Amino acid sequence: MSLVTLCSAKGSPGVTTSAALLAALWPGPVLLVDADTDGGDLALRLPGADGRPLDQERGVLPLLTSARRGLRADALLQQAQTAAGGTDLLCGVPGPEQALAASASWPVLARACADLASPAAGAVRRSVVADAGRVSTRSEHLDLLLLSDVVVLVFRPSVSGVVQARERLRALAPVLRPRGGTGPHLALLAVAGPTEVPALPGAVATIRRAAEGAVDLGCLALDARGAAVFDGAAVRRPERTLLVRSARPVVAALAALAAGPQRRAVAPAVAPAADAALLAAGGSR
């Protein structure tokens, strides 16, 4: 069992759809956590298993409210709801105001997520796939990344997308993997259309310069038809969509990476200022 957190540097490269997709295909019991501090939208996009809207009053917000008294791993499952398709989902906060107001409680929630994915969780043990949205070294939910087995940076292979991903990884890497300590595996996941695929090797090489050992998980197809499933739309044979077919090798690689030697961080560090570097396929910044 593993804690896997997906995040982005800026914009909307497809973190939420990617997290929902990977959780739906995960090989084993899993909890999908909407931990986007800008405001979760999975509860708005996905209906419940019965076709009715999910209860937005259940999920991360009541857990953050009660976290000051401590939080057991099984409390996450008590607040979870089953979304269409069968994935157990922990709905997110309504907006950034609520996330900021509960900033002191995010580390407690992060620890509960890690405990749920650890052997100590016993009978309630299961993997956790978390959508963290945009992150920085000052994010309220940074502990979720620190306690993860794998942190996946999702990006689009445009010039701006690559530069933003590289600089965010450059800032996060020394915080998540402090010198002399342990830390999560760092991984890259592209979301690309057919015309963008040829640029992927150069894009990945550029971003990986920011963090030694960052793993390339491959690419999810930019497929509107396949992604419509995660907006509650009826899609015929979703398993045959380009999106799902592209996700299967990604899930296999991610699950294998997450199951590897544990690399959880023990202490944060101060991130250095980003330096100027050349973008492999796009010239200088």
C-alpha positions in Angstrom: 0.0 0.0 0.0 1.3 3.5 -0.9 0.6 7.2 -0.6 0.9 8.8 -4.0 0.4 12.6 -4.4 -0.1 14.3 -7.7 0.5 18.0 -8.1 1.3 20.8 -10.6 3.4 23.9 -10.8 0.8 26.3 -12.3 -2.3 26.3 -14.5 -4.4 23.3 -15.2 -2.3 20.6 -16.7 -4.8 17.8 -15.8 -3.9 16.9 -12.2 -7.5 16.2 -11.1 -8.3 14.0 -14.1 -5.0 12.2 -13.8 -5.5 11.5 -10.1 -9.1 10.2 -10.7 -7.9 8.0 -13.6 -5.0 6.5 -11.7 -7.1 5.8 -8.7 -9.8 4.1 -10.9 -7.1 1.8 -12.4 -5.0 1.3 -9.2 -4.2 -2.4 -8.6 -5.8 -2.8 -5.1 -8.0 -1.0 -2.7 -7.5 2.7 -2.9 -8.9 6.0 -1.5 -8.9 9.1 -3.8 -8.3 12.2 -1.7 -9.2 15.7 -3.2 -6.6 17.7 -1.3 -6.5 20.7 -3.7 -6.2 23.8 -1.4 -7.6 26.0 -4.1 -10.9 24.2 -3.8 -11.7 20.6 -4.7 -14.0 20.0 -7.7 -14.2 16.2 -7.8 -17.4 16.3 -5.8 -18.9 18.6 -8.5 -17.6 16.6 -11.4 -18.4 13.1 -10.2 -21.8 11.7 -9.2 -22.2 9.1 -6.6 -22.5 5.4 -7.3 -26.3 5.8 -7.2 -26.2 8.6 -9.8 -27.0 11.3 -7.2 -24.7 14.2 -6.4 -22.1 13.6 -3.8 -22.5 15.1 -0.3 -20.1 18.1 -0.3 -20.5 18.4 3.5 -18.6 15.1 3.9 -14.9 14.9 3.2 -11.7 16.8 3.9 -13.3 19.9 5.5 -14.9 18.1 8.5 -11.7 16.1 9.0 -9.6 19.3 9.1 -12.1 20.8 11.6 -11.7 17.8 13.9 -8.0 17.3 13.3 -7.0 19.5 16.3 -8.1 16.6 18.5 -6.1 14.1 16.5 -7.2 12.0 13.5 -7.2 8.2 13.1 -6.7 6.7 9.7 -10.1 5.0 9.7 -11.8 8.5 10.0 -10.9 9.1 6.4 -12.9 6.1 5.3 -15.8 7.2 7.5 -15.9 10.5 5.5 -15.4 8.8 2.1 -18.1 8.3 -0.5 -18.3 5.9 -3.4 -18.3 7.8 -6.7 -19.6 6.5 -10.0 -17.3 3.8 -11.2 -16.7 2.5 -7.7 -13.8 4.7 -6.5 -13.9 5.7 -2.9 -13.5 9.5 -2.7 -12.8 12.0 0.0 -14.3 15.3 -1.2 -12.2 18.4 -1.0 -12.6 21.8 0.6 -14.9 24.4 -1.0 -12.2 27.0 -1.6 -8.8 28.4 -0.6 -10.4 30.4 2.3 -11.3 27.2 4.1 -8.0 25.6 3.3 -6.1 28.6 4.7 -8.3 28.8 7.8 -7.4 25.2 8.6 -3.7 25.5 7.7 -2.6 24.1 11.1 -4.7 20.9 10.6 -3.2 19.9 7.2 -0.2 18.1 8.7 -2.6 16.0 10.9 -4.6 15.0 7.8 -1.4 14.2 5.9 -0.3 11.9 8.7 -3.7 10.1 8.6 -3.3 9.6 4.9 0.1 8.1 5.4 -1.1 5.9 8.3 -3.9 4.6 6.1 -1.4 3.5 3.5 1.0 2.0 6.1 1.2 -1.6 7.5 0.3 -0.2 10.9 -3.2 0.6 9.6 -4.1 -3.1 9.8 -7.5 -4.0 8.5 -8.3 -0.6 7.1 -5.0 -0.4 5.2 -5.3 0.8 1.6 -3.4 2.9 -0.9 -4.1 6.7 -1.1 -4.0 8.7 -4.3 -4.2 12.4 -3.5 -4.8 15.4 -5.8 -2.8 18.2 -4.3 -3.4 20.7 -7.1 -0.8 23.5 -7.3 1.9 23.3 -4.7 4.8 25.4 -3.5 7.3 25.3 -0.7 4.8 27.3 1.4 1.7 25.3 0.7 -0.5 24.5 3.7 -0.6 20.8 2.6 3.2 20.4 2.0 3.3 17.7 4.6 1.1 15.5 2.3 4.0 15.6 -0.1 6.7 15.1 2.5 4.9 11.9 3.8 4.2 10.5 0.3 5.9 7.5 -1.2 5.8 9.1 -4.6 5.2 12.8 -5.6 4.1 13.1 -9.2 4.5 16.4 -11.0 2.0 16.6 -13.8 2.8 19.0 -16.7 2.0 19.9 -20.3 4.9 19.8 -22.8 4.6 23.5 -23.8 7.5 25.9 -23.3 5.7 27.6 -20.4 4.6 24.3 -18.9 8.1 22.8 -19.0 9.7 25.9 -17.5 7.1 26.1 -14.8 7.5 22.5 -13.9 11.3 22.7 -13.9 11.4 25.6 -11.6 8.8 24.2 -9.2 10.7 20.9 -9.1 13.9 22.8 -8.5 12.3 24.5 -5.5 10.6 21.5 -4.1 13.3 18.8 -4.5 15.6 20.0 -1.6 12.5 20.4 0.7 11.1 16.9 -0.1 14.5 15.2 -0.2 16.8 17.1 2.2 20.5 16.4 1.9 21.5 13.5 4.0 17.9 12.5 4.7 15.2 10.4 3.0 12.3 11.5 1.0 9.6 10.5 -1.5 10.4 9.3 -5.0 9.9 12.2 -7.4 8.2 11.5 -10.7 7.1 13.3 -13.9 3.9 12.7 -15.8 3.1 14.4 -19.1 -0.4 15.1 -20.5 0.0 15.5 -24.2 -1.8 15.5 -27.5 -0.5 13.7 -30.6 1.3 16.7 -32.0 3.1 17.3 -28.7 4.4 13.8 -28.2 7.6 14.3 -30.3 8.6 17.1 -27.9 8.3 14.9 -24.8 11.9 13.6 -24.6 13.4 17.1 -24.6 10.7 18.3 -22.2 11.4 15.5 -19.7 15.2 15.9 -20.0 14.8 19.7 -19.2 12.6 19.2 -16.1 14.8 16.3 -14.8 17.8 18.6 -14.6 16.1 20.2 -11.6 16.1 17.0 -9.5 18.5 14.1 -9.8 16.8 10.8 -10.0 13.3 12.1 -11.0 11.5 9.2 -12.7 9.7 9.6 -16.1 6.4 7.8 -15.8 5.4 8.5 -19.4 2.4 10.3 -20.9 -1.3 10.4 -20.5 -3.2 11.1 -23.7 -5.0 14.4 -24.0 -8.3 12.8 -24.8 -11.5 14.8 -24.2 -13.8 11.8 -24.8 -12.0 9.6 -22.2 -11.8 12.5 -19.7 -15.5 13.1 -19.9 -16.0 10.0 -17.7 -14.7 12.0 -14.8 -17.3 14.7 -15.5 -20.1 12.2 -15.0 -20.7 11.7 -18.7 -21.8 8.3 -20.1 -18.9 7.1 -22.3 -19.3 3.9 -24.3 -16.5 1.4 -23.6 -14.4 3.8 -21.5 -11.7 1.1 -21.2 -11.1 1.5 -24.9 -10.6 5.2 -24.9 -7.1 6.6 -25.7 -6.9 8.0 -22.2 -7.4 4.7 -20.4 -5.2 2.8 -22.7 -2.4 5.4 -22.2 -2.9 5.2 -18.4 -2.3 1.4 -18.0 1.5 1.5 -18.4 1.6 4.6 -16.3 -0.3 2.9 -13.5 2.0 -0.1 -13.7 5.2 2.0 -13.5 3.8 4.1 -10.7 2.6 1.2 -8.6 6.1 -0.5 -9.0 7.8 2.7 -8.0 5.6 3.2 -5.0 6.2 -0.3 -3.8 9.9 0.2 -3.8 12.1 1.1 -0.8 10.4 3.6 1.4 11.8 7.1 1.0 9.7 9.3 3.3 11.2 12.6 4.4 12.3 13.2 7.9 12.8 17.0 7.9 12.3 19.9 5.5 15.1 22.1 4.2 15.3 25.6 2.7 14.9 25.5 -1.0 17.6 27.5 -3.0 16.6 30.1 -5.4 16.0 28.9 -8.9 18.9 29.5 -11.3 18.8 30.4 -15.0 18.9 27.4 -17.3 18.3 26.7 -20.9 15.1 25.1 -22.1 16.2 22.2 -24.3 13.7 22.8 -27.1 12.6 26.3 -26.4 15.7 28.5 -26.0 16.5 30.6 -23.0 14.0 31.6 -20.4 
